[in-house]
Amino acid sequence: SSAPQLVLINGALRIDPASLTIGPTRAPPFVYEEVTETADLTATYASFKGAKRGKTWTADETAKFYRAIREHGLDFPVLCNCFPGRDSRQLKRKLKAEEGRRPDLVRKAVWGGR
């Protein structure tokens, strides 16, 4: 029993000192299993994302992207109308990529060369 035990000694109730200590407990034995790899698989964060890669932008689409930004600015709902089949997320990603590759061209397209 895990609770302290009482004993009757000479007509008085006393706590049995032996019941105040807990002995060592034994864990069940651990069973080791041998694991054999059957395939050379690697997993990364992208493996579990479930995102599909978008369609690659052609040079003509990129030129059209710059013209649309020059004409409409960064109004993504309007830009989406210029690119059927592309959503605003793809357009924002394209803008970020172009800002990294050609920041001067993006600045000129957005600000009109100022």
N, C-alpha and C positions, 0 to 999 in steps of 0.2 A: 504494500500500500504506500502511496506517496504522501499521505498526510501524517502529521505527528501523531503518535499513539500515546494514550494515557495508560498508566499502570497504577494499581492500588498497592501502596506500601505502608504498612502499619496503620491502616485505616485512612490514609490520606491519598488523594489523587496526585500523581506526579507524571510529568512528561518523560517518556522513555527516551533517554539520550541516543540510543541506537536508531530511533526512528527519525532523527533530525538530519542524518546524513544520507545522501543518495549515492548508491554504488555506481560503478561504471556501467553504461548501457552498451550493448553490442549492436552494431549496425549489421544489417544483412550483408553477406559477402557480395562483393562487386563482381559482376560477370563481364569479362572482356570478350568482345567479339572482333573477329578479324574482318576488316572492310576491304573489299577489292574494288578498285576503280575499273569500270568497264568502258568508259568513253573519255576522250580528252575534251572535256567541256570547260569553258571559262565563262564566268558571269561577271558583268559589271553593272553599274547603276542603270545604264541605258537598257540593259536586258529586261528589266522589270518595268520600265516606263510605259511601254505600250504605245508610244508615239510613232507615227509613221513619218518617214522622210518626205518632205514636200517635193513638188516638181521643180527641177532645176530651171533657173531663169536664163533665157536666151539673151544674146546681145541686143536683139531687137526689143525684147521686153524691158531690158535695163534702160535702153534709150527712151522708150515710152514712159518708164517710171520717172526718169528725170524730167521729161516734158510735163507729165501730170503734176509733179511736185511744183514745177515752175508756175504752172497755170492755177492749181488749186491750193497750193500750200500743203500743210500737214493735216488736212481734214480727211481723216481715214475713211469715214463712211462715203464721202464723195470719191476718194481714190478707189475704193472697192468697186464703184460703178464703172470705173475705167478699166478694171481688170476682172472680167467675169471668170469665175473659177478660182479666184484668189480671195482669201478672207483677210480681215484687218490684221490678224496675227502674222500672216505671211508677209504682208506689206510692212509691218513694223520691224519684222526680222530683216527684211531686205534693206530697210532704211539703216538699221544698226550695222549691218554688214557693209553697206556702202560708206557709212560714216567712218568705219575702220579702214576701208581700202582707199577711198577717195574723199577725204573730208573737205577739200577745197571745192570740189564739184557739188557736193551736197549743200555746202554753205551758199554757193552762188545760186543754186536752184531754189533754195528756200528764201534767201534774202535778196535775190535779184542782182547779184554781183556787187552789193554794197560792202 
